[in-house]
């Protein structure tokens, strides 16, 4: 036993040296580098299922990092199902290895009309607020800082008095825009408060971006699979979708994108390079830089949807593509709907060289904002309350993701593949081909459970055997039992479809 432990220690030390010699990018967070080293250790077989992992304290000492950084690396592996935490005992190798799916989605043959609103209507028309919330991409309301939000509202109401019930005219309150720009500067954002326009959530920001650069009939390149809100926008604006294959780990694939640009000349590329919905993929920093450079060479704007970016990283989130935008070609859209207050509808857009067109579109549409909500949001950002909330939220999300992954692996039919998200709280599940996700949705609804079927995430309602599950909920026995019920439904559909 002693000899085996010594071998394991030597292997880990060798792996550390090899990884150090490979000269990882200086922009790679320490916890990700350490997590990758630990993944290689597990993949090598040096540790067997049930073996104890190195403690967070010893890992921090060995890697010369802080204890929170070491813990974040271990939590990454925990969220992927590779290791499990035991109370007061530490981390242990999982009894069943989780493998990241290598599936990449095939590109379409060319631009296609978006025709999925009928599918969306059929799904949302029967939605009820009391459904077990495995479908909607929203954090558990109990995880939101309710007391902080109320205090900020009351303070803003006293400060603004009667003016709080008036209009906030475009581009939005200056104090809020200043606080957004100041916070974004920490990850390298190249915009000031004057470059920002406040919007009613990220969806309105994306609509403004599309209106600024396109007209009905134009082609927009999107990820495959794509967020269904994006698809509904394209359909509503009369735009065609050009699907670009997206890797579950590293996001939008640049070679197919470059080929598509040469062949079909889209007017814009709309993507989520940081925590893509539904895959959870995040492009490495170098690929983000390459994407920005590619779009600049092509003279085509990149519309960056960055609503999940704040859920990545330990103390500092990675840079968005906007950080590498030297010419104003990146139209940056974000909001607080996935992290702080979905119902407040606070979003923003930094449109670069397209700022005048966005302002014109903002004035022509639903142009008035809510000063009370904008002032309250500004106060939360300025006070540090948002950062403190984010730290708690990310810890809860990691536990929720791990819990749902474990239940999917134990209750879903053989052949199911789970794409482990790099960050965020969405789980993309590939079911056996015999399982129709729309039928899963229908039967789950009858049980009071909400799920998001794959056809929602493609222009022509393809992806019939995929589900997206929301893991940003307290993993109560009731919720985990709902995951088991979905697994049982999928197993039943496999049996029914079998010859």
SULZICOR-V728120 format. One line per field, one symbol per residue. ss: DSSP state (@ for helix, = for strand, . for the rest). psi: psi as a letter, one per 30 degrees, with the letter a starting at -180 (. if undefined). burial: + if it has 9 or more other ideal C-beta (glycine too) atoms within 8 Angstrom, else -. A space follows every 10 residues. Layout:
ss: ???
psi: ???
burial: ???
//
This chain:
ss: .@@@@@@@@@ @@@@@@@@@@ @........@ @@@@@@@@@@ @@@@...... .=...@@@@@ @@@...@@@@ @@@@@@@@@. ..====...= ===....... ...=...... .==...@@@@ @@@@...... .==....... @@@..@@@@@ @@@@@@@@@@ @@@@@..=.. ...@@@@@@@ @@@@@..... ..@@@====. @@@@@@@@@@ @@@.....== ====...@@@ @@@@@@...= =======... ==.@@@@@@@ @@@@...=== =......... ....@@@@@@ @@@@@@@@.. =====...@@ @......... @@@@.....= =====..... .@@@..==== .@@@@@@@@@ @@@@....=. @@@@@@@@@@ @@@.@@@@@@ @@@@@@@@@@ @@@@@@@@@@ @.....===. .....===== ......@@@@ @@@@@@..== .==@@@@... .....===== ......@@@@ @@@@@@@@@@ @@@@@@@..
psi: eeeeeeeeee eeeeeeeeee ffilkffkke eeeeeeeeee eeffgeklkf kklkleeeee eefhlleeee eeeeeeeeff gelkkkkgfa klkkfkkkkk kgkkkkllfa kklkhgeeee efeffgkkfg kkifdkiklk effkieeeee eeeeeeeeef bfffgakjlk glkeeeeeee eeefffggkh lleffkkkli lfeeeeeeee efgllkflkk klljllkfee eeeeeeghlk kjkkkkkfeg akkeeeeeee eeefilflkj lifjikjffg kkkleeeeee eeeeeeefhk kkjjjhfgef gkldfkllkl effgjfggfk jkkllgffee ieffhjllkj gbfgeeeeee eeefbifkaj eeeeeeeeee eeffeeeeee eeeeeeeeee eeeeeeeeff fllkfkkkjj kelagkkjkj lkffkjeeee eeeeefggkk ljleffgkeg hahfhlkkkk ghlkileeee eeeeeeeeee eeeeeefk.
burial: ------++-- ++--++--+- -------+++ ++++++++++ ++---++--- --+--+--++ --+-+---++ ++++++++++ +++------+ ++++---+-+ +--++-++-- ++-++++-++ --+---+--- +++++-++++ --++---++- -++-+++--+ ---+---+-+ -++-++++++ +--+--+-+- +-+-+++++- ++++++++++ ++++---+++ ++++++++-+ +++++-+-++ ++++++++-- ++++-+++-+ +--+-+++++ ++++++++++ +++++-++++ ++++++---+ +++++++++- ++----++++ +++++--+++ ++++++++++ +--+++++++ ++-++-++++ ++--+---++ ++++++++++ +---++--++ -+++++++++ +++++++++- +++--+-+++ ++++++++++ ++--+-++++ +-+++-+-++ +++++++++- --++++++++ +++++---++ -+++++++++ +-++-----
//
